[in-house]
Amino acid sequence: MRIGAKIYNRMEIRRDALLKRLMDLRHNGMIKVITGMRRCGKSYLLFRLFSEALKAEGVSDEHIVMVNLEDRRNKVLRDPDKLLEYIDSKLKDDQMHYVLLDEVQLVSDFEDVLNSYLQVKNADLYVTGSNARFLSKDIVTGFRGRGLEIKVHPLSFLEIRDARPDEPVENLWVEYMTYGGLPQVVTMTSAQEKVVYLKSLFKHTYLKDIKERYDIKLDGDLEELISTLASTVGGLTNPRKLADTFRTVKKSTISQDTIKVYIDDDTKRDQELQSLRRIDDSFQKVVIIGDHSPRYQNEDGILFIDIYDFLLDKGSINSAG
């Protein structure tokens, strides 16, 4: 049963490795928590690929309960008691029911709702979440040691090539390095459409999540800081020097401690270094020197568009220097 499922209709995007992991984790008595930046394909993975794989193995629609909590039509289910009541009403018999909840962070006290099913033998839970709170280390402790995280990243180049096999590899590579691997962007045909989408996503989705999570009031300083970090990806970052530059160039009162809060969280660093850790290289070392730390970014499309505008802005910190 599907409520407000989101799918991509213009091409078949396969995520074989992630799908295999979800299938292997069935019936393990844990809550499968699918995390990742917004619009990276979590809903498509869960509601399209995973549900179809279940059906291919003989699971009926009545034993797949899907709720997209981001859908306005499901607003009533953002109430934890209403959601609990709804899920209970769908557990019709003793056979296994697969409960798939999208954007579960929109439910207040969602940890209590999910923990309520840890002892229910015929319920197997899978949830997605993508705001700043859900990506933080706070969420790890919310499921009494019974939550298992599956991290989803934007599409790899190999996944894009598999989805668009008839296009020249060279063209796909240039497009991938320019606009990144967000699934929605990959389905777009116009360069202008891609740019507008990425800019809107950055400003109205990613920045909004960060501001709400940390109750940030200095919007301009946050955007400037993100642009500065994005323009030096892979380089060393020093919060004290950044604060000095903000004070002298931008006449801002943002402090070194505030900048550290924005960029030095252990979980964010762990997410940013994931791509490095996949490299099997015995000589690879990540070196942290004092207050310096290298910064990495998860989505090249956001990075490219942001740097492009940043470097053209004569009032930016780097340009002013």
C-alpha positions in Angstrom: 0.0 0.0 0.0 1.5 3.3 -1.1 0.7 6.8 0.2 2.4 9.7 -1.6 5.3 7.7 -3.1 7.9 9.6 -5.0 9.5 8.1 -8.1 11.5 9.1 -11.2 9.6 8.6 -14.4 11.9 9.7 -17.1 14.6 7.0 -16.9 15.4 3.9 -14.9 18.0 4.6 -12.3 19.5 1.5 -10.7 21.1 1.5 -7.3 22.1 -2.2 -7.1 24.5 -2.1 -4.2 22.2 -0.1 -2.0 19.2 -2.3 -2.9 21.2 -5.5 -2.2 22.1 -4.2 1.2 18.5 -3.4 2.1 17.4 -6.9 0.9 20.1 -8.5 3.0 19.1 -6.6 6.1 15.5 -7.7 6.1 14.1 -9.3 9.3 17.1 -8.5 11.4 15.1 -7.0 14.3 16.5 -3.5 13.7 15.2 -0.2 12.3 16.8 0.5 9.0 17.6 4.2 8.9 18.4 5.5 5.4 20.2 8.8 5.6 21.6 11.2 3.1 21.4 14.8 1.8 18.1 15.9 0.5 17.2 14.8 -3.1 19.9 12.2 -3.3 17.5 9.4 -4.1 16.5 7.9 -0.7 12.7 7.9 -1.5 13.3 6.4 -4.9 15.4 3.7 -3.4 12.8 2.8 -0.8 9.5 3.4 -2.5 10.4 2.2 -6.0 13.4 -0.1 -6.1 12.9 -1.8 -2.7 9.2 -2.2 -2.9 9.4 -3.6 -6.4 12.1 -6.1 -5.2 9.8 -7.2 -2.4 6.9 -7.8 -4.8 9.2 -9.7 -7.1 9.8 -12.1 -4.2 6.1 -12.6 -3.6 5.2 -9.9 -1.0 1.7 -8.6 -1.6 0.7 -4.9 -1.6 -1.2 -5.4 1.6 2.0 -6.3 3.4 3.9 -3.2 2.2 2.9 0.0 4.1 4.4 3.1 2.5 3.9 6.6 3.9 5.5 9.8 2.4 5.4 12.2 5.3 6.5 15.1 3.2 3.2 14.9 1.3 0.8 17.5 2.5 -2.0 15.0 2.2 -0.4 13.0 5.0 0.0 15.9 7.4 -2.3 14.3 9.9 0.1 11.3 10.1 2.9 13.6 11.3 1.2 13.4 14.7 3.0 10.4 16.4 -0.2 8.9 17.9 -2.0 9.1 14.5 0.9 7.5 12.7 1.1 4.7 15.3 -2.6 4.1 15.0 -2.3 4.1 11.2 0.5 1.5 11.1 -1.3 -0.7 13.6 -4.4 -0.7 11.4 -2.3 -2.1 8.5 -0.9 -5.1 10.4 -3.7 -7.3 9.4 -2.3 -10.8 10.1 0.8 -12.6 11.4 2.8 -12.4 8.1 5.7 -10.0 7.9 4.7 -6.4 7.0 7.3 -4.0 5.6 6.7 -0.5 6.9 8.4 2.2 4.8 8.3 5.8 6.1 9.7 8.7 4.1 11.1 11.9 5.8 10.2 10.5 9.3 11.9 13.5 11.0 8.7 15.4 10.2 7.0 13.4 13.0 7.4 14.7 16.5 8.8 12.1 18.8 9.4 9.8 15.8 11.9 7.8 17.9 9.2 6.7 20.3 6.9 5.6 17.4 9.6 3.5 15.7 10.8 2.0 19.0 7.3 0.9 19.7 7.7 -1.7 16.9 11.0 -3.2 18.0 9.1 -6.1 19.7 6.5 -6.5 17.0 7.4 -9.7 15.3 5.5 -9.0 12.0 6.8 -5.5 11.4 10.0 -4.7 9.6 10.8 -1.0 9.6 12.6 1.2 7.1 12.7 5.0 7.4 14.4 7.9 5.6 15.5 11.2 6.9 17.5 14.1 5.5 17.4 17.3 7.5 20.3 18.6 9.6 19.1 16.9 12.8 18.7 13.5 11.2 22.2 13.7 9.8 23.7 14.6 13.1 25.1 12.2 15.7 22.0 12.9 17.9 20.0 10.4 15.9 22.3 7.5 16.7 21.3 7.3 20.3 17.5 7.6 19.6 16.8 3.9 18.8 18.1 2.2 21.9 20.9 0.5 20.0 18.5 -1.0 17.5 18.9 1.4 14.6 21.1 0.6 11.6 22.2 3.4 9.3 22.4 3.0 5.6 24.0 6.1 4.0 22.9 7.2 0.5 25.0 9.5 -1.6 24.2 11.1 -5.0 24.7 8.9 -8.0 28.1 7.8 -8.9 29.4 8.2 -12.5 29.0 4.5 -13.1 25.3 4.7 -12.0 24.7 7.6 -14.3 26.4 5.8 -17.2 24.2 2.8 -16.6 21.1 5.0 -16.6 22.1 6.7 -19.9 23.9 4.0 -21.9 23.4 5.5 -25.3 25.2 8.8 -24.6 28.9 9.4 -25.2 31.0 8.7 -22.1 33.0 11.9 -22.6 29.8 14.0 -22.6 28.5 12.3 -19.5 31.7 12.8 -17.6 31.8 16.6 -18.3 28.2 16.9 -17.3 28.8 14.8 -14.1 31.9 16.9 -13.1 29.9 20.1 -13.7 26.5 19.4 -12.3 27.1 16.4 -10.0 25.0 13.3 -9.4 21.7 14.3 -7.8 19.1 12.1 -9.6 16.7 14.9 -10.4 19.6 16.8 -12.1 20.6 13.8 -14.1 17.2 13.5 -15.6 17.2 17.1 -16.7 18.1 17.9 -20.3 18.7 21.7 -20.1 21.8 23.2 -18.6 19.8 26.2 -17.5 17.3 23.9 -15.8 20.1 22.2 -13.9 21.6 25.5 -12.7 18.3 26.9 -11.5 17.4 23.7 -9.7 20.8 23.5 -7.9 20.7 27.1 -6.8 17.2 26.7 -5.5 18.0 23.5 -3.7 21.1 25.0 -2.0 19.3 28.2 -0.8 15.8 27.0 0.0 16.5 23.5 1.2 20.1 22.9 2.5 20.6 26.3 4.0 17.1 26.2 5.5 17.8 22.9 7.2 21.1 24.2 8.7 19.5 27.4 10.0 16.6 25.5 11.6 18.9 22.9 13.2 21.3 25.4 14.8 19.0 28.4 15.1 21.3 30.6 13.0 20.5 34.3 12.8 23.4 35.5 10.7 22.2 34.3 7.3 24.8 36.3 5.3 27.7 35.1 7.4 26.7 31.5 7.0 26.3 31.7 3.2 29.7 33.5 2.9 31.3 30.9 5.1 29.9 28.0 3.0 31.1 29.7 -0.2 34.6 30.2 1.3 34.9 26.6 2.3 33.5 25.4 -1.0 36.1 27.4 -2.9 38.9 25.7 -1.1 37.8 22.1 -1.0 40.6 19.8 -0.1 42.6 22.6 1.4 43.3 23.5 5.1 40.8 25.5 7.0 41.6 27.6 10.1 38.6 28.9 12.1 40.7 31.6 13.7 42.0 33.0 10.4 38.5 32.8 9.0 37.1 34.8 11.9 39.8 37.4 11.4 39.0 37.7 7.7 35.3 38.1 8.4 36.1 40.8 10.9 38.5 42.8 8.7 36.9 42.3 5.3 33.2 41.8 6.0 33.0 43.8 9.2 31.3 40.9 10.8 31.4 39.9 14.5 31.2 36.2 13.9 33.6 34.5 16.3 36.1 31.7 16.0 34.0 29.6 18.3 30.9 30.1 16.2 32.8 29.0 13.0 34.0 25.9 14.8 30.5 25.0 15.7 29.5 25.3 12.0 32.3 23.3 10.5 34.0 21.1 13.2 31.3 18.6 14.1 32.7 15.1 14.1 29.7 13.6 12.3 30.0 16.2 9.5 33.7 15.4 9.2 33.0 11.7 9.0 30.4 12.2 6.2 32.8 14.5 4.3 35.7 11.9 4.5 33.6 8.9 3.3 34.9 9.2 -0.3 38.5 9.1 0.9 37.9 6.1 3.1 36.7 4.0 0.2 40.2 4.2 -1.4 42.3 1.1 -0.7 45.6 2.7 -0.3 48.0 1.8 2.6 49.9 5.1 2.1 46.8 7.3 2.4 46.8 9.5 5.5 44.4 12.1 6.7 46.4 14.7 8.6 44.9 17.2 11.0 47.4 19.9 12.1 46.3 22.0 15.0 43.2 24.0 14.1 43.6 23.2 10.4 41.4 20.6 8.8 40.8 19.7 5.2 37.2 20.2 3.9 35.4 18.0 1.5 32.0 18.2 -0.2 29.4 15.6 -0.9 27.8 17.0 -4.1 29.9 18.5 -6.9 26.9 20.2 -8.6 26.2 22.3 -5.6 29.9 23.0 -5.2 30.4 24.1 -8.8 27.3 26.4 -9.0 28.2 27.9 -5.6 31.8 28.6 -6.5 30.9 30.0 -9.9 28.7 32.7 -8.4 31.1 33.2 -5.5 34.1 34.0 -7.7 32.1 36.4 -9.8 31.0 38.4 -6.7 33.5 41.3 -6.2 32.3 41.6 -2.6 33.3 38.1 -1.6 36.0 37.4 0.9 38.4 35.8 -1.5 37.9 38.4 -4.2 38.4 41.2 -1.7 41.8 39.7 -0.8 
